[in-house]
Amino acid sequence: MSVPVLEMKKISKSFYGTQVLKDIDLRVNAGEIHCLVGENGAGKSTLMNILFGMSVITDTGGYEGDLLVNGDHVAFDSPKAAIGAGIGMVHQEFMLLPGFTVTENIKLNRESTKPNLFSRVLGKKLETLDRKQMAADAKAALDKLGMNIEEWVTVAGLPVGYLQFVEIAREIDKQNLQLLVLDEPTAVLTESEAEQFLDVVRRLAKSGISILFITHRLDEVMAVADAITILKDGELVQSGPTQEFTIAQIAELMVGRKVDTSARLGAEQAREGKKKVLEIRDLRVDMPGERLRGIDLDVYEGEILGIGGLAGHGKIALANGIMGLYPSRGQVRYEGTEVPLNNPRKALDLGLAFVSEDRRGVGLVLEDSIANNIVLTSMQTQDKFLKPGPLKLKDQKQITAHALESIKRFDIRCTGPDQIVRRLSGGNQQKVCLARAFTQNPRLFFVSEPTRGIDVGAKSRVLELIVELNRMGVTVVITSSELAELRSISDRIAIIYEGRLSGILPPDAPDVEYGLLMAGKSLEEVEIGERPSK
């Protein structure tokens, strides 16, 4: 048997006493396309951080287990060491410099140079850029991908699909590349671009480059993978050749876990006689990587409706579209009143509140105080926390009092209401976001990925606060990549697949039904022999 390009044996990792990886085995053979799948929080990113010797690993005590490249034990202490061993990575977020040309981005830090009069006397550091050779190298890399892009065009303004291919061209231009890690590479691509991308992946594998493909899109997994490894909650669930799996099995293995849903059972009966507070018809949202392609959905008064699905299928776009953050069309009615789309102020004026999944980019003013962040929206849209009179001056005494009350209620760990939000932990930043939404006294509350990137203790408190708001009579629509989280607090869960509603289930529905909906199928579509075993 040939020696694998990459082998990770019994990899374990803890962060400050919390186990995030436990005895993970991963083997990638030469020229193989190996897909790594799992929900958000399954441990995929941590595993890749270990592979690349990222500082978040080395600065927190390292890891347990063995890492082998071509059969040799290695322990990378930096990304540079991993790159030197022939490992490359295309990240989910683009790492290109917009003001640089395609060639300059591909050759960055590996520029070709040629001697000149000064360098012959004073040394190689004064050599001139060999722009002709750099362009030839860039074109050769792009040709391997089948991309016809002008080498000297500036990256800024190129279509998103082209940017993804420039990222890959940069990696395959490296002479010693033998393993390429692709992290959710099709999340921002159109369907046609994604198909072209998968063709490129196959071509690279045939050329002898091994591919470690991280994705949530199970159709892509089945289309290109030679082998599949499934992670869940930091543990290896199953690994093997693609032919041993069906889409439904992969989906169930990713999401299946015992969940306490007792608190939300009986929702069907409780909803009887209650009015629809939100009616969504043919909603389409142009959110890059999360497009909604037409969805009909009703939300009932007083319920917690969960919105789930795998990454890249559009679940995050629902709230973002209704709240006017991305271009949208369709019809949304709240308590019988039309919600004007593409107008955040109008949505807020109707009594809707939103906590974004991007708390640092959208949800918070990072350089401002906790107190000001908590009251900001209410002050702007509801004229709260202002002194009487025509000048609308801030009532600092009232703001401070409310902030102190919120800090206590939400257990925000801080030095006081004047502390800058940037200096808070992720969990405490999220509590500030919730405090601001509560301050609005909303009647309908959208919250997206409320526990992303926060520790276990903070997660529990954040979910408790959402349930607390619901018990005060507020209807909640919660979007999360963690199905167990949705099942623990939701009355119903709507699953989004490829931008459309795949189905709605109660929280106690069998894992297999959730797995099938997340794969775009129903039980009726799957033969008995294909159904995953419990």
N, C-alpha and C positions, 0 to 999 in steps of 0.2 A: 504494500500500500504506500502511495506517495505521501511525503511529509506535507502537512497542511501549511498554507501560508501563515495563518494565524490560529493559535490555540490559546484559549483562556480556560484555566482549570481551577475549579473551586474558589472562584472570586467572591470575596465577601468584603463589605464596607459598612462602617457605622459612622454617623455624624453625631458627636456629642451624646453618645449612648443610644441613639436611635438606629436600629439596623435597617439599612436601605437596600442592601444586596446580601444574599445568602447562598453560598456554594453554587455560583453560576458557572456552567460549562458552555463554551462556544467554540465551534471549529469551522473554519472557512478554508476550503480547498482551492488549489490553483485554478483560475479560470471559472470559478463558481460564482453564481449570483445567490447570495444567502440573505434572506429577508428576516429582519428582526422586528417583531411586532409586539404590541402591548399597549394598554391604556396609558394616558398621562399618569406619571407617578409610578409606573411599573419598574423603573430602574434603568431604562435604556440610556438616558443621558449620562447617568453616573457611570455606567459601564464604558461608555465612549470617553468620558473624562479620564478614566483609569487608563484606557488604551493610549490616549494622547499625552499622558503625564501632566495633566492640567494642575495648576497651582491649588485649585480647590480640593484636590486629592492629596497632593504632597504636603500642603500646609495643615492638614487635619489628621495627620498620623498615618497617611498612606493606606494600604489595603492588604488583605490577606489573599493568598492564592498565587498561582503561577501564570506568567504571560510568556508565550513562546512565539517567535517569528521564524519561519522556516526551520523549526525544530530547536532553535537556540533560545535559551532563557534570556529574557530582557526585562529591564525595569526602567522605563522612560521617566526621566525627571523633568521633562519639558516637552512641549509640542515640537520644538526644533529637533529633539532626539528622535521622536517618532517619524517626522518627515524624513530625517536622514536615513531611517531604516526602510524607506519606501512606502510609507503609509500617508495617504492624502485624504482630505475630507472636504466635502461641499456642504456648508452649513445651511440650515433652514433660512436664516437671515443672511442676505447677501453681504459679502465682505469686499465688495468692489469700491474703488474710489471714483465717484461720479465725474469729477473734473478731468480724469485721466482717459487716455484713449484705450481701445480694446487691447492693442499691443502692449501698452505700458502696464495695464492691469495683469495681463498674462505673464509678463516677464518681470514683474515687480520683485525686487531683491535677488533676481537672477539675470540681470541685464547683461547682454553681450557687449564687450568693449573691444577697442582696437588701439594699438600704440599710436602715439604722436610724438612730436619733437620734445615736449616737456616730460612725458612719461618715460622716454628713453633715458632721460637724465635723472629725473626725480622719483621715478618708481611707478608701479602699476596703478596706484590710486588715482593718478592724474590722466589715465587713459580716457579716450573719447567713446561715447556710446556708439555702438555699431548698429545704427538704426535699420540698415538694410538686412542684417542678419536677424535682428529681433523681429522684424516684420515677417521674414521667411519662416522663422520658428512659430510665430503666432498663426500664420496661415496654414502651416502643416498641422498644427493642433486642431484648428477649426475644420480643416478638410477631413480629418479623422472622424469628426462628428457630423460631417455632411452639412456644415453650416457655411453659407455664402454671406459673410459679413466683411465689410471694408475694415482692414486692419487698423487704420488710423482714425476711424470715427470715434468721437467722444462717447463714453459709456452713458452719460446722462442723456435721457430721452429715448434710449433703446427700449423696445418692448420687453416686458418682464421675462418672456420665454427666452429671448436672446441673452439676457443677463445670466440666466441659469446656465446656458451653454458656455458663456465666457468663463464662468466659475469652473466648469469642468475642464475647459481647454487649458486653464491655468494649471490644473492638477496633472493632466496627461502630458503637458510640456516638460514636466520633471522627468529626467532621464531614468531614474531608478524606481518609478512608481510600480508597485506590485499589488497594493490593496487600496481600493478607493471606497471610502465611507460616504454614503449619500443620506443625508438627514432630511426626511420629508421633502424630497426634491420636486414633487409635482404639486405641492399644496397651492402654489400660486399660478399654476399653468392652466390654460384652457384645455379642453378635451383633445383638440388636435395637436397642441403643443405637447401634451402628456404622452400621446401615442408616439410622436416623433422622439420624445425623450426615451421612452422604453426601447425603441429601436436602437438608439445610441447605446443604451446600457447593454443590450444583447451584443452589439458590435464590439464593445470594449471587452466583454467577457470572452468572446471568441478570439480576441487578440492576445489573451493570456492574463489580462488584469482581473484580479478577484474583486468582486463587488459585495460590500456589506450594505444592504439597502434597508433603511429604517422608514417604515411607512404605516399609515393607518388604512390605506385604501386596499381592501382585500382582493378586489378584482385584479389590481396590478400585481399583487403578490402571486396570485395563481397564474397570471400571464407570463411572468418572467422568472420566478424563483426556481432554483434547483433544489434548495433546501430552506427550511423554515425553523426559526426558534421563537418560542412564545414565552414572554415574561409576564408575571402578574405579582404585584405587591412585593417586588424585589426577589422573587424566586423563579426558578426555571420550571415551567409547566410541562412543556413537551418540545422536543426537537427531532427533526427527521426530514426525509425527502418529501418534496411537495406532493407527490402522488399518494402519500399516506393521509392527506388532509382533504376536507371539503371546506368551502367558505364558511358554512354554518358551524363546523367544528372549530375552526380557528376563532370565529367570533365568540362562541360560547366559552372556549378556554380562556380567552382574554378577559371576559367580564364576569364569569361565574364565580360567585362567592356567597357564603351565607350572610344574609342581611336581615337585621331586625326591622320588620315593617309593621309591627303590631300597632305602633302609635298612629298609623295612617290608614288602617283597614276600615272598611265600612264607608269609604268615601263615596261610593256609588249611590248608596242610600242617602247619605248626607246631602248630596248634590241635587236630589230630586226636589223639584219645586223652586230651586234657586235660579235666578236670572243669569243670562249671559252678560258679563260686563265688558267683554272684549270679543269682537267678531272680526276675524281676519279672512280676507278673500283674495286669492290670487296674488299674494304678496311676493314681489320679486326685489331682491336686494343685490346691488352690484358691489359686494365687499370682496376684495381680492383674496383668493384662497378659501373663501367661505360663502360663495354665492348661493342665494336662494333663488330657485327657478319656478316659483309659483306654489304657494302653500295656502290651504284653507284650514282654519283652526278656530275653535271657540274656547274662551276662558270663562269659568263660572265664578260668581261672586263668592269670596271667602275661601277659595281653594288655594293650594300650592300646586301649581302645574310645573312639572319638571320637563326640561327640554334636553334630550340626550342625543348621542350619535358619535361616530368617530370623527377625528379631526379632519378638517377640509371638506366636510359635507354640508356645511351651511347653518349649523345650529346656532353659532355665535351671531350670525347675521340677523336673526329674528329681532332681538331687542335693539341692536344697533340700527336696523332699518326703521323700526317704528319710532325710535327716539331721534331720527333725523341725522345720524352721523355718517351714513353712506347713502348714495343715490338709490332711491326706492320708487316703486310704482305698485299699484294695486289699490285695494280698499281696506281701511282699518276703521272700525267704529268702536268708540268707547262710550258705554252707557247711552247708546243711540246717537251720539254726536260723532261726526266725521273727524278723524285725526288727520290734520294736514301733514302729509309726508314731506321729508326733506326740510323740516322746520323745527329744530330742537326747542326753541322758545315756546312754540304753540303746544308741543307735547307736555312741557313742564307746566304751562298755564292750565292744562286740563286736569292736573293733579297726578300725573305720572312721574315716577322717580326711577332713576337708573344708576346702578353701580356697575361700571365698566370692567371688563376682564383686564383692561390695560390700566391698572390703577396709577402707575407712575407716569404714563404718557397722556392719559385722558382724565383719570379720576381725581388727581390731586395737583395742587400748586406746590411743588416740592420745596421751593425756597420760602414759602410763607409758613405762618405759625399753625399749630393745631387748631387754635380757636378760630382763626379766620377761615381755614378750610372747612370746618364744621358748619359755619353759618353762611358761607359764600352764596350758595344757590338760593337759599331762602331769602337772603338780603336782596339779591338781584331780581328775583321773580315774584316775591311775595311782600316786599317792603318790610320785612321783619328786621329787628335789631337796629332800627333807625330812630333817631330822636325826632320828636314831633316838630313840624315846621316845613317850610318849602325847600330847604337846602338839602334834606336827606343826609344828615351827618350820622356817622356810625355811633351807636350807643355802646361804647366800649365796656361800660360797667355791666350791661345786660349780656354782652357777648361773652365776657369772662365768666360770669355766673353760669351761663348755659354750658360753656365749655367744661367747666369744673364738674358740673352735673353729668355731662356726657362721658367725661373721662372715668368717673366713678361707675356709671351704669355699664359702660362698654369695656371696662377693665383695660383701658389704654395705658400701657406701661410707658411712662414718660417722666420728665422732670417738671412738667407743668404745662399750662395752656399756651405759653409763649414759645415752647420748643419748636424748632423748625422740623417740618414733616419728613424731610429727606433723611434726618438722623434717626428715624424710628425703624424698627424691624419691619419686615414684610407683613407679619400678622397684625402689628399695631397700626400700620398704614391702612390695612383693610378695615380695621375697626373704625378708623377716622372716616373712611368712605361710607360705612354703614351709618355712623352717627350723623353725617351730613344728610343722608337719605331720610333717616328718622325725623330729623329736624324739619323736613318739608311737610311732615304729616300727610304722606301720600295715601291715595285710595287704591292705587295699583302700583306695584313695585316690581321692576325688572332688576334682576341681579345675575351677573354673568361671571362664571368661574370664581365664585367667592372665596374658595380656599386654595387657589393656585399659588404655589410657592411659599406656603406658610406651614409652620410646624404643627404637629398633631394636636397639642393642647389648644392652640389658637383656632385650629379647624373646628374643634368641638364647640368652642364658645361662639364662633361666627355662625354656625348652623343653629345653635340655640337662639341666638338673637333674631335670626330670620323667622324661626317658628314663633318666637315671642311677638314679633310684629304681626304675623298672620293671626295670632290669637286675639290681637287688638282689633281685628276686623279688616285687615288689609289683604287684598288679593295679591298673591306672589307668583311671579313667573321666574323660575330659577334655571339657568343654563349651566351645565357642568359636564366635564369630560369624565368625571368619576361616577359611574353608574351606581355604585354602592351608596354614595352620598345622596343621590337623587332618590333612591329607593327608601332611604331611611327617613326622609322628611316629606316626600311628595304624596299627593292624593292620586294623581295620574302622571304618567310619563309619556311624552310624545317623542318618538324617535325620528330624526331627520336623516335621510340618505340621499346623496347626490342632489341636494337642494330641494327635495320634496318630502312630504310627510310619508314616512314608511308605515306608521301605525301608532296606536296609543294603547298602553298597557297599564294595569294596576301595579302597585309596587311589589305585590307578592306573586306576580306571574313567574312561571318557571324560567330559569336561566336560558334554556334553549330558545324560548320565544323572543327574549331580548336579543340573543345572539343572531337569530335569523333576521329580525327587523333591522339590526345594525348592518347586516350584509345585504339588505334590500330585498329580502325574501320573506315568505310567510310559511307557516307549517304546511299549508296545502300544497306549496310548490315543491316540497322536499319529500322524496320517497322515504318510506319507513326505514329502508336499509341505510339511508344517508344520515338519519337523525343522530346527533351526537348522543353518546351514552351519558347518563347522569352519574 
